[in-house]
Amino acid sequence: MKDFFSVQEISKLLKISRSTVLYYIKTDRLKAAQVGKVYIISREHFGEFLKDQRNKRKDSEGNQTHLDF
């Protein structure tokens, strides 16, 4: 298994645009190291990002308002 991923690889895995991955990096939602002009994301940080996203989705589902008619 890979130890590091590129922005391109993350975008393909998550089926999102490269610019969205870069946005997550710039807003510190996804931790990455910059090597020259290229960002690399460790497997550990990618796993943390996925876990955070899953938790945010669960939280937002729990906060939905249910209306009974």
C-alpha positions in Angstrom: 0.0 0.0 0.0 1.2 3.5 -0.8 2.5 5.7 2.0 1.8 9.0 0.1 -0.8 10.3 -2.3 -0.8 13.1 -4.8 -3.6 15.7 -5.2 -4.5 14.0 -8.4 -4.7 10.5 -6.8 -6.9 11.9 -3.9 -9.2 13.6 -6.4 -9.6 10.3 -8.3 -10.2 8.3 -5.2 -12.8 10.6 -3.8 -14.3 11.5 -7.2 -13.9 15.3 -6.6 -12.0 17.9 -8.5 -8.3 18.7 -8.0 -9.3 22.2 -7.0 -11.5 20.8 -4.2 -8.6 18.8 -2.8 -6.4 21.9 -2.9 -9.2 23.8 -1.1 -9.2 21.2 1.6 -5.4 21.5 1.9 -5.5 25.3 2.0 -8.2 25.4 4.6 -6.3 22.8 6.8 -9.0 20.2 6.5 -6.5 17.9 4.8 -3.0 18.0 6.0 -0.3 17.9 3.2 3.3 18.6 2.8 4.5 20.8 -0.1 7.5 19.5 -2.0 8.5 22.2 -4.5 5.2 23.0 -6.3 3.6 19.6 -5.5 1.6 18.6 -2.5 1.8 15.1 -1.0 -0.6 13.6 1.5 0.4 10.8 3.8 -1.8 7.8 4.2 -2.2 8.7 7.9 -3.5 12.2 7.1 -5.7 10.9 4.4 -7.2 8.4 6.8 -7.8 11.2 9.4 -9.5 13.3 6.7 -11.8 10.5 5.8 -12.7 9.9 9.4 -13.4 13.6 10.0 -15.6 13.7 6.9 -17.5 10.6 8.0 -18.0 12.2 11.5 -19.2 15.5 10.0 -21.7 13.6 7.9 -23.1 11.7 10.9 -23.3 15.0 12.9 -25.2 16.7 10.1 -27.6 13.8 9.7 -28.3 13.8 13.5 -29.1 17.6 13.4 -31.8 17.4 10.8 -35.2 18.7 11.7 -38.0 16.2 11.3 -41.5 17.4 10.8 -44.5 15.2 11.5 -47.7 16.0 9.7 
